[in-house]
Amino acid sequence: MVYGSLGGEVGDILIVDDSSTVRCLLSSLFEDQGFRISEAANGSEALYCAKKSIPDLILLDINLPGISGVEVCRKLKANPRTQEIPIIFISAMDRPSEIVKAFKSGGTDYVTKPFNPSELMARVRVHLELQKEIAYRKKVQSDLQKSKNRIQLIFDATPVPLILAKAPDGDILMANDRAAKVFGVLPERICQQNAFEFLVDPRTKIKLREAGQRTQTTDFDEIEMKNLNGDRFWNSMAIRKVEFEGRTAILAGFYDITKRKHTEEALAKAKEEAEAANRAKDAFLAMMSHEIRSPLNGVIGMSEILQATDLDDQQRHYAKTVHNSANSLLGIINDILDYSKVESGKLALEEIPFDLAKTVESSLELLRHRAKEKGLELQSSFGNKVPRFLIGDPTRIGQILINLVGNAIKFTERGHVRVDLQCRRESAASAVIKLTVSDTGIGIPSAVQNKLFRPFQQADVTTTRKFGGTGLGLSICKKLVEMMHGEITVKSVHGKGASFIVFLQMGKQQKQIYGPISLVSASGFAGSESNSPVSSHRKRLRILLAEDNLTNQEIAKIQVESMGHTIDIQPNGKEAVEALKRCPYDAILMDVNMPEMDGITATRLIRDPKTGVTDKHIYIIAMTASALQQEREQFLEAGMSDFVAKPVKMKNLIDALQRAIDYQSSRGISLSSNEKIKKKPREKSFDQEPVDLNRVDRFLQSFQEEEDANEMADIDEEDLVYINEAVIAIFLKEVSNRILKLKEARQAGDLEIMRVQAHAIAGSAGQCGKRELMKLSRRLEHQASDGQTESLDPLLDSVEETFAAIKCELSTPGI
């Protein structure tokens, strides 16, 4: 290349065109700028000129006589001598197919005729500059490689241990003094060693060989090595493939990470121990919560019953204080358990269809009494553009709302608490809901607001603070909101109230309604009474019970029918699944342990769309004697919707069935039966004579004493007597048969049958309040399950003796 008249670097250009006019025009244009020009009228001439005197750039027409321009380009690119020449096509053809063909043949650019001279000149200069840059880079890379090869020869002055070894056999060609010291070899003898001899794991040798052959540079973070004395240590290694004296070699640098490795191992052990401690803590919390809740529920229940009796003002005040304190303690336990689950990552969110308006309204209903007691107005506003039918976790949304509104009521002495819902953003598949809870309470100091969502943090941290609580509620709310990919903030002026703003993004159901529920409520969503939903006590469910224990079957039937629901019974999970294929139900009470098919397997089949049940989303309530939270969470993960603990208490069953009603309503599904079910007189079909009422009451005393006295109010006295007789008859007959099977299994040495029968006896005894028999049967069940045969006979004798005493007690008149 030479410098032209404009001062820029220019070069030789070959112009190929069958039109002499075009050639003349192009020659004049580029000669004026100092370029040297050669011309060709056809493809053959172009190939000859290009090979004879390699031009810096070619301007090539597509339509040429003889060989086309595309073919000329293809031939030039196939020749090593001419393949680097940039080729700019100049043609009157502007069809995309022709342009694509030109570029595929190897063209650098494409200019259509008539062309703009200035534009063409600019393109030519750009491509020449690029070509010059490419040539310069190739030269630099060549010089750089030579320089690198020379630099490798001075690596022995490097303070890092270095080894240069043959590839791929590993014989050491050179090493610096530091490497010799690391491997315990004299510097003059290091080159007699093989690098792979210092590796502890033979598999590392294969990895190093493959890496050295495959890539130029490879890093290995952790490699265990040894010196000639057998001492082991850990290294971080970087290897590089180089050319040394005409052969391929591997350059390896080492960095000792033995201390780091030992620290990591100690940390891993500490982490494992911490996780084990955390699991133990979770199990302890679950067990203790069960143990604490049982007496606490007794305190709450009995204090409620006590307040309903004839008391003077002072006694009523004492009873109410006990009741409020027990409820506060229960709230603290619930907060601690929720926080523990959130922190351990074990809290899973549901993704189910629900009605947002009903979720909000039902949450506020739980708090209206508290607001009324303090003389506060509980207001709510549901925007007309807010979609109601969403997809998410209604239980956790309700928990957030109850916590925020409950806090607002607690910290407000006069005025109101208000809940506002607006739709901030909406698409076809989702909606962002803004939920604001504001009050006219004491407000929050600005210095505390940025700490408010931390665990155990409250606005008032003095020992004389007026308001109680754990300080976990807002922390749990924040965690739940973040799990829903939302955001929660607070705005407040001290002494002038506070506002908590929550943004939640949720999926939308296909069927959609906007705006509030039409309810008549001074503090609820405004509307007309004609559209109000049917109150929950008038909604009746058709329930399927899957339970193999006859006593539990009868008691569950009594409990369910006393609420006005209908119930069908199947003895195991397999029969329950088949029943669901034949007819629809609103809810299932599913025992976990059953013969043929257990409750978990049955639930998974019901949830499987291939099974063919009438409703794979049906509300399934697990009935389990397990007190461990992680086991109950396994039931929920298997697809169960809810659970009640055995022995099943009436209040817990009522609450669970109410949740089933709410769930069905949120799905927009009409319940199978909405009319009050008329009682039909029962026909007694038991072998025993009617049991004296006094003995009946004595038998069920421990079972009923923990229940609310009003829960059985719908059953008249005659029905209650017969119901209890029925339970006693079934209990005595079933346990007698199972004890016989226990003894037969013991003689045959069949521990599994013993475990199953003992489990069934424990369930019957626990449900009927015979706790001593339940405990003995549970111990027998566990011993049989663990294979501890030495204590089976004494336990079996104790079970039989205890049951004989119960049977004698029930057979004695006048007890």
Salt bridges, closest charged atoms under 4 A:
GLU9 OE1 - LYS132 NZ 3.38
ASP12 OD1 - ARG36 NE 2.46
ASP17 OD2 - LYS113 NZ 2.83
GLU39 OE1 - ARG23 NE 3.39
ASP61 OD2 - LYS113 NZ 3.89
GLU71 OE1 - ARG74 NH1 2.77
GLU84 OE2 - LYS138 NZ 3.74
GLU98 OE2 - ARG95 NH2 3.32
GLU98 OE2 - LYS101 NZ 3.87
ASP109 OD1 - ARG123 NH1 2.82
ASP109 OD2 - HIS127 NE2 3.03
GLU119 OE2 - ARG123 NH2 2.81
GLU129 OE1 - LYS132 NZ 3.09
GLU133 OE2 - ARG137 NE 3.29
ASP143 OD2 - LYS139 NZ 3.23
ASP201 OD2 - ARG203 NH2 3.04
ASP221 OD2 - ARG260 NH2 3.04
GLU222 OE2 - ARG260 NH2 3.66
GLU222 OE1 - LYS261 NZ 2.73
GLU224 OE2 - ARG232 NH1 3.68
GLU264 OE2 - ARG260 NE 3.28
GLU275 OE2 - LYS271 NZ 2.47
ASP282 OD1 - LYS281 NZ 3.88
ASP282 OD2 - LYS346 NZ 2.98
GLU304 OE2 - HIS323 NE2 3.14
ASP338 OD1 - ARG396 NH1 3.91
GLU343 OE2 - LYS479 NZ 3.29
ASP355 OD2 - ARG388 NH2 2.60
GLU361 OE2 - ARG368 NH2 2.81
GLU365 OE2 - ARG368 NE 2.75
GLU373 OE2 - HIS369 NE2 2.95
GLU413 OE2 - LYS374 NZ 3.70
GLU413 OE2 - LYS466 NZ 3.62
ASP420 OD1 - ARG418 NE 2.96
GLU426 OE2 - LYS508 NZ 2.55
GLU482 OE2 - LYS478 NZ 3.11
GLU547 OE1 - LYS646 NZ 3.07
GLU554 OE2 - ARG682 NH1 3.91
GLU561 OE1 - ARG682 NH2 3.28
ASP568 OD2 - ARG542 NH2 3.55
GLU578 OE2 - LYS581 NZ 3.36
ASP591 OD1 - LYS646 NZ 2.82
ASP615 OD1 - ARG667 NH2 3.09
ASP642 OD2 - ARG659 NE 2.53
ASP655 OD2 - LYS651 NZ 3.21
ASP687 OD2 - LYS733 NZ 3.87
GLU706 OE1 - LYS649 NZ 2.74
GLU706 OE2 - ARG771 NH2 3.26
GLU725 OE1 - LYS684 NZ 3.61
GLU734 OE2 - ARG738 NE 3.16
GLU752 OE2 - ARG755 NH2 2.83
GLU781 OE2 - HIS759 ND1 3.05
ASP793 OD1 - ARG746 NE 2.83
GLU800 OE2 - LYS743 NZ 3.08
GLU809 OE2 - ARG698 NE 3.89
